[in-house]
Amino acid sequence: MLILNLEQKEECLHARLVGSLTKNTTYKVYQYVIPYMKQKNIKSFVCDCKSLRRIDFDGKGALLKIKLYLKKQKGNFLLCNVKDTMKQELIGYRMRIQS
């Protein structure tokens, strides 16, 4: 299960992820988050991963899809409050992680 708490401030979208970002829950990113970002012309995405319990290969791919979309828009992508175990898994994806 994944709960997405989204809050928009101007051209920045703040997301808080609660639960697990896995193959079964990535549809929420593809069907809700990315279309919303396109519709509202979002230039920055800040994701709070403090309550994220688990992320798998497909979950990392969903975050990468957001990052690539923002790169095309010359925007910013930031993950914050990432657990140390997840940091090691995300390093290869060249994601900007803030403690």
Secondary structure, DSSP 8 states (H G I E B T S, - for coil): -EEEEEEEETTEEEEEEEEEESTTTTHHIIIIIHHHHHHHT--EEEEEEEEEEEE-HHHHHHHHHHHHHHHHTT-EEEEES--HHHHHHHGGGT--EE-
